Amino acid sequence: MPSVSQLELEHCKELALIPGSLFEFTSRFITAPRQHQLLALYALTRSVNSIPISSVDDAVKWTKLKWWSEELLADPASPSRHPVVRALWQSGARSRLADGLLVRLVNDAIRRIDAAPDVSEDAMFKRLALQGETGILLESALDGAEISGQELANRATASELFSLVSSQLSSGHRRDLHLPLDLLARHQINATRLAQEPPPKEWLSVISHLADKGIQWFKQASPGLESSMVDCRHLKLRWAMEARQLARISRRTRQLLRTGIRYGPTDAWFAWRFCRRFKT
């Protein structure tokens, strides 16, 4: 059975298990060795996806992403320079991930460098679908599951809307003007109003609106998909928790904007009962 050395495992935990994050919560319900594969994968996606939003020059971002593209496609026999890549190989995850998917992950990050705001919500939904599909395909590949077409787009858009909304509720996160221009105009939001404390009621409306849109995208997804995916236990749990949290955000926007998203005993009970439906 593949095993990850302690050094690589601790490095992946530091990157992937962000305190208070959804993955930090859901990973508790997954046992090794799949947990180690997911830790390595989420550490990788965070390492790559954090580059476009980092506060360095674009030239530095391009250099870092070029390095990642070379590192991910390097010969398995060559010594890896990064503990996350070593963890991917040691856990057995890397052998399940096609080179094309890993290249797509890096290319997605490249497209986000200095990207202009979306003109409309429809444009945002299309971008979020493409952006979120890669992560779903990577995770489902660990179980050899297949998901494609509109079903993939629906799940990806919903998941990315959850990520977008939850990031705006995170403690210390700067409120983001990088939202569809028609949405900001409709709610009369600009940089000055966005910096107000407490936030204007229009910003609460934007957050609630995006949460509602995420719920709608989840409802468009086929309920029969989960039963047809034999494994993917964590992916199913992730989707269930995202839908649950979006509903909570829609109802309690003002409160959660003040406190942030927290996972408590009722969430643990929900997750435990949800996981009991599937074979380990």
N, C-alpha and C positions, 0 to 999 in steps of 0.2 A: 504494500500500500504506500503510495507516495507520501512523503512528509516534508514539511517546510522547516528549515533550521530556525532556531530561536531568533537570530539576528534579523533575518528577512521577515519573520513573522511580526516581530515588534515594530519594524519599520512600516510594514503594511498597516498595522493597527493604528499607528500614529497618523497615517495619512487618511485612512478610510473611516475610522471610528470617531468622527467628529462629535464631541459631546452634545447631546440633545438632538442629533440628526436622526432621520428616519432609519438609515442603515444601521446606526449604532443600536437602535432599538430592535429592528427585525433580525439582525444577525444573531441575537441571543436564542432564537428559535430554530437555528440551523446547526446541525452537529458536524464535527470533522468527519471526513476530509473535505466535504463540500464547503464548509465554512471557510477553510483555508483558501480554496479556489476563489470564493467570492471576495474574501479579503484582498487577495492579490489583484483581482479584476477591478474592484472598486478603488483600490489604491492607484492603479494605473489610470483609470478614467479621471480621477481627481487630479493626478499629476499633470495629465495632458490638458484637461479642461480648464485648469486654473491659469494656464499660461496666457490665453488671450485677454483675461481681465486683470492681469498683474500690472503693477505700476512701473514698467520698464519700457524702453523704446521698442518700437515695432521691429526694428532690426534684430534686437535681442530675442524677441518672441519667435521670429522666423528661425533664428539659429537654434533655439531650444527645440522647436518642433521638428526641424530637420534632423537634429540629433536623435530625437525619439523615433522618427521613422526609420533611421538606420539601425538603431538599437533593437527595435522590435523585430526587424527582419534579418538580424544577424544570424550566422550559422550557429545552430544549437551547440556545436562543439566548441565554439569560441567562448572565452571567459566573458561573462556579462559585466558591464560596468555599473549596473544599477540593481539594487537589492529587490526592487519590485519585479523586474524581469526574471531574476533568479527565482523569486517566489512563484511566478507564473509557471516556470518549468518544473520546479520541485513539487508543486502541488498537482501537476498534471493538467492544469488549466490551459497552458499554452498549446499543447498538442491538439486541443479541441477547438482552437480559435483559428479560423482561416486568415491567411496573410491579408487578403483583401479587406476583411473586416477591421483589422488593426490599422491598415492604411486609411480606411474610411474614417476611423476615429481621429487620426491626426489631421486629415483633410477638413473634417468638420471644424476643428479648432482653428485651422488656418483661415477658414471663411469668416470666423467671428472676430478676427483682428480688424479693428477700426471699421466695423460694420455700421452702416447707417441705420437709423431707426426705421421700423416698418411704417409704410405709408398708411396701412389699414389693418384692421384686425384680421381680415382674411389672409393678408400677406403674412402676418405674424403666425397664424395657425399653420400655414404651409411650411414656414421656416421651422417652427417647433416640431412639426411632424418629422421632417428630415433629420433634425437635430436629435430627437429622442429615439428614432428608430435604431440608430447605431447601438445605443446602450442595451436596448431590448434584445437585439439580434446577438450581441456578444454574450449576454447572460443566458439566453435560451440555448445558445450553442453549447454551453457547458453540459446541458442535458440532452443534446441532440434533438431538440424540439424545433419545429418549423412554424413560423408565423409570418404572414406576408399580406400584401394588398391593403385594402381599406381597413381590415382589422388591425393590422400593425400600425397604420396611420392614426386610427382612433386612439389606441392605447398610448402611443407615443405622444400625441398632442395633449392628452389628459395628464400624463405623467410630467411633461414639461411645464404645463400650467401649474401643477402642484409645486414644482421646484421654484418657479417664478414667484408664485404667491408666498410660499413659505420663506423664501429668501428676504422678502420685504417685511416679514414679521420677525426676522432674526434680530437678536439684540446687537446693537451697534452697526447694523447694516444701513448703508446710505440709501435713502429712498431713490428709486431709479426712474429717471426721465426717459430711459431707453425703452419706451413703450410705443405702441402705435400712435401716430400723430393724430388720427381721427378720434381715438379714445381720449387722449389728453385734452384735445380741443373741446370735445363734447362735455367734459367735466371741468373745463376751464382751469386746467392745471398747468402751471409754469414753474420755473426753477425757484422763484421767490416764494411762491405759495407752498412748494414742496418742502422748503426748509423751515416752515413754521412749526412751533411747538406750543401746544399739541398740534398734530397734523390736522389740516382742514377736513371738514366733513366730506368734501368732494373726493379726497384721497381714500377715505373709508369706502366710498361708493365704488371707486376703481377696484380696490382689493376684493370687495364683495362680488362685484361683477365678474372679475376674472375667476374667482372661486366657483361661481355659478356656471361659467363656461366650461370649466374643468369637469364639473359634475355632468354636464350635458354630453361632453365627449366620452366620458366613461359609460353613460347610458346608451350611447350609440354602439358601443362595443358589444359583441355577441356574448351572451352569458354561457353559451355552450363551448366556448373556446377553452376555458379552464379545465373542463372535464375531459377534453380531447388531448390536452397536454399532460402526458402521463406523469412527468416529474415537474420540474420548474416550481418546486414548493416555495422557494423564496420569492420568485417573481410574482406568483399568485398572491402571496401574503403582502408584498409591496404594493400591488395594485389595490388590494382591499383596504390597506391602511391609508393609502393616498386618497381614495374615495371617501373614506370615513373622515379624514382630516379636512378635506375640502368642504364637506357638509358642515363640519364644526366651524370652520372659518367663515362660511357664509352666514351662519347664525350669530356668531360672536366676534365679529370683525373688530370692533372697538376694544373689547377686552383682550383679544389676542395680539393686537397691535401694541398693547401696553406690556403684556406678560411674555409674548412669544409662544411658540408651540411647545407643549410639554407632553410627554408620554407617561401616563400614570397607571395605577392598578387596573382600572377598567379597560385600558388599552391592552395591557398584558393578558387579561382574561379573554378579551376578544381574540387576540392573536393566538393564544393557546387553543381555544376552541376551534378557531379557523384551521389551524394546522392539524388538529385531530381528524379532520375530514380526509386527509391525504395520507398515504402510506409513507413511512419514513424511508 
